[in-house]
Amino acid sequence: MGDEFRCVGCIRIYRSFHFRAYPNCWFSLCMAKGSIGMVLAPEYSDNKKKKEEKKDIETVLNSIEFPVLDRTNQNAIISTTSNELSNWSRLSSLWPLLYGTSCCFIEFASLLGSRFDFDRYGLVPRSSPRQADLILTAGTVTMKMAPSLVRLYEQLPEPKYVIAMGACTITGGMFSTDSYSTVRGVDKLIPVDVYLPGCPPKPEAVIDAITKLRKKVSREIYEDRIESQQENRCFTTNHKFRVGRSTHTGNLD
């Protein structure tokens, strides 16, 4: 093959790169008993402490009380009460009513898409108040809209819940100073369980409000809720708004 390739021990190409022809003359990898042992490093006490603190924080933030599993029995029987079972079933199947009072409903409608997918919380939007148990008052509530809102709330079966979504729903928002046709807070018409401020609130904030409502449902007693609503009931479908003389002169003070 030529003078350059007569050497059997190595192959030389362009007099700068050398390749070993016999691999047994080179370094070998240690296998089996000759290799270096590997073990998992134990967790440090500081990391373990941080994990325990993080677990405690998550317990406080996600403190939805589910039935406790009794591990003392071989059959692993779940011991609970009828009230806890009812709360667990209701918080896992909140059905909101497709009803928007103003512009905040656009943010609520975005939850129906695949990006946020609030169906994973068991929320199934319904078009009939007879099949729903949750109202999100999304946006401004006007005087003309108030009777319809109260009527829809009364048509919901018990137990029913309300989330006030947006600054205009909670306090009247930008219309609270000089508007003659805006209700200054929806809680003057119907009882509110969760207040969600914002103009408008983001979809993530709506999910957070629903999570807080689920925690509230997990701890409540149904009989006490019905009694408190009957005692604090201050509205009816036949309500009339009192018309008074306005003191606003149109001048800025």
C-alpha positions in Angstrom: 0.0 0.0 0.0 3.0 2.4 0.1 5.7 3.5 2.5 3.5 5.5 4.8 1.3 2.5 5.8 4.0 -0.2 6.5 3.8 0.3 10.3 1.4 -2.3 11.8 1.2 -0.8 15.2 -0.4 2.5 14.2 -2.0 4.1 11.2 -0.8 7.6 10.3 -2.8 10.0 8.1 -1.3 13.2 6.9 1.4 12.8 9.6 -0.7 14.5 12.3 -3.5 12.1 13.3 -2.7 8.7 14.9 -5.3 5.9 15.3 -4.5 2.8 17.3 -4.9 -0.4 15.3 -5.0 -2.6 18.5 -7.5 -1.4 21.1 -6.0 -3.7 23.8 -3.0 -1.4 24.0 -5.2 1.6 25.0 -7.1 2.5 28.2 -10.0 0.2 29.1 -13.2 1.0 31.0 -13.6 -0.4 34.5 -16.6 -2.8 34.7 -18.3 -4.7 37.4 -16.2 -4.9 40.6 -13.5 -2.7 39.2 -15.8 0.3 38.7 -16.5 3.1 41.1 -19.6 2.6 43.2 -22.5 5.0 43.0 -25.0 5.8 45.8 -27.8 8.3 46.3 -26.7 11.2 48.4 -28.9 11.6 51.6 -31.1 14.7 51.9 -29.7 17.4 54.0 -31.7 18.5 57.0 -32.1 22.0 55.7 -33.8 20.7 52.5 -36.0 18.4 54.5 -37.0 21.3 56.7 -37.8 23.4 53.7 -39.9 20.7 52.2 -41.9 20.2 55.4 -42.5 24.0 55.6 -43.6 24.0 51.9 -45.9 21.1 52.6 -47.5 22.9 55.6 -48.1 26.0 53.4 -49.7 23.9 50.7 -51.9 22.3 53.3 -53.1 25.8 54.4 -53.7 27.0 50.9 -55.3 23.8 49.6 -57.2 22.9 52.8 -60.2 21.3 51.2 -61.4 18.7 53.6 -61.9 15.4 52.0 -63.0 12.2 53.8 -60.2 10.7 55.9 -59.0 7.2 55.0 -58.9 4.9 58.0 -55.7 2.9 57.7 -56.1 1.0 60.9 -58.5 -1.4 59.2 -57.4 -3.9 56.6 -60.3 -3.1 54.4 -59.4 0.7 54.4 -62.9 1.9 55.1 -63.6 5.6 54.6 -65.3 7.1 57.7 -67.2 10.3 57.1 -70.6 11.9 57.7 -73.5 12.6 55.4 -72.8 16.4 55.6 -69.1 16.0 54.6 -70.1 13.7 51.7 -72.7 16.2 50.6 -70.2 19.0 50.7 -67.6 17.0 48.8 -70.1 16.2 46.0 -71.3 19.8 45.7 -67.8 21.3 45.6 -66.9 18.9 42.9 -69.9 19.7 40.7 -70.5 23.4 40.7 -72.6 24.3 37.6 -72.4 28.0 36.7 -75.2 29.8 34.9 -74.3 31.3 31.6 -75.3 34.8 32.5 -73.3 38.0 32.0 -74.3 41.4 33.2 -71.6 43.4 31.4 -68.0 43.4 29.9 -66.4 41.1 32.6 -68.3 38.2 31.1 -65.7 38.2 28.3 -63.0 37.1 30.7 -65.3 34.4 32.1 -66.1 33.1 28.6 -62.4 32.6 28.0 -62.5 29.9 30.7 -64.6 27.8 28.4 -61.7 27.3 26.0 -59.0 24.7 26.1 -56.3 27.1 27.4 -57.8 27.4 30.9 -60.2 24.4 30.8 -62.2 25.0 34.0 -64.1 21.8 33.3 -61.4 20.0 35.4 -62.9 21.6 38.5 -66.3 20.0 37.7 -67.8 23.2 36.4 -70.3 22.6 33.6 -71.9 25.8 32.3 -75.7 25.6 32.1 -78.2 27.8 30.2 -81.1 27.2 32.6 -81.2 28.4 36.2 -83.0 25.1 37.2 -79.9 23.2 36.3 -77.3 25.6 37.8 -76.2 26.4 41.4 -73.7 29.2 40.8 -74.0 32.7 39.4 -71.0 34.9 38.4 -72.3 38.4 38.2 -69.7 39.6 35.7 -69.9 43.3 35.3 -72.1 46.3 35.9 -75.7 45.7 37.3 -78.2 48.4 36.2 -81.5 49.2 37.8 -83.4 47.6 34.8 -81.3 44.4 35.0 -81.7 44.0 38.8 -85.2 42.4 38.8 -84.1 39.9 36.2 -81.0 39.1 38.2 -83.0 38.6 41.4 -85.5 36.4 39.6 -82.8 34.2 38.1 -81.2 33.8 41.6 -84.5 32.8 43.1 -85.0 30.2 40.4 -81.7 28.5 41.3 -82.2 25.3 43.4 -80.7 25.2 46.9 -77.9 25.4 47.8 -76.8 28.2 45.5 -73.8 30.4 45.4 -72.8 33.8 44.0 -69.4 35.2 42.9 -69.3 39.0 42.5 -66.9 39.5 39.6 -65.4 42.9 38.9 -65.2 46.3 40.6 -68.5 47.5 39.0 -70.3 44.5 40.5 -68.9 45.0 44.0 -69.1 48.8 44.4 -70.4 50.3 41.2 -66.9 51.0 39.9 -66.5 53.9 37.6 -70.3 54.4 37.7 -70.5 54.7 41.5 -70.3 58.5 41.6 -72.4 60.1 38.9 -74.6 57.3 37.5 -78.3 57.3 38.2 -79.0 53.8 36.7 -76.3 51.6 38.4 -76.6 49.5 41.4 -73.8 50.2 44.0 -73.0 46.7 44.8 -74.8 43.5 43.8 -74.9 42.4 47.5 -77.8 44.9 48.0 -79.8 42.5 45.8 -78.6 39.0 46.5 -76.2 37.5 49.0 -72.6 37.2 47.8 -70.2 34.4 48.8 -66.9 35.5 47.1 -65.9 39.0 46.0 -63.5 39.1 43.0 -62.1 42.6 42.4 -60.6 43.7 39.2 -61.4 45.7 36.0 -61.7 43.1 34.6 -60.4 40.2 36.6 -58.1 37.8 34.7 -59.2 34.2 34.1 -56.6 33.1 36.6 -58.3 35.2 39.2 -61.6 33.7 38.4 -60.1 30.2 38.9 -58.7 31.4 42.3 -62.2 32.6 43.3 -63.7 29.3 42.4 -61.1 27.5 44.5 -61.9 29.7 47.5 -65.6 29.0 47.0 -64.8 25.2 46.9 -63.0 25.6 50.2 -66.0 27.4 51.7 -68.4 24.7 50.5 -66.2 22.0 52.0 -66.5 23.5 55.5 -70.1 24.7 55.6 -73.2 23.2 57.2 -76.2 23.2 54.8 -78.8 23.8 57.5 -77.0 26.8 58.9 -76.6 28.3 55.4 -80.3 28.0 54.8 -81.2 29.6 58.1 -78.8 32.5 57.6 -80.2 33.2 54.2 -83.7 33.3 55.5 -82.8 35.7 58.3 -80.8 38.1 56.1 -83.2 38.0 53.2 -83.9 41.6 52.1 -85.0 41.2 48.5 -87.9 39.9 46.5 -88.9 39.6 42.8 -91.5 42.3 43.4 -89.1 44.8 44.9 -89.4 48.5 44.0 -86.6 51.0 43.9 -87.2 54.2 45.9 -86.9 57.2 43.6 -85.3 60.3 45.3 -84.3 63.7 44.2 -80.7 63.9 43.1 -78.4 66.3 44.9 -75.8 66.2 42.2 -75.5 69.7 40.5 -73.1 68.6 37.7 -70.2 70.7 39.0 -67.0 69.2 40.2 -66.1 70.1 43.8 
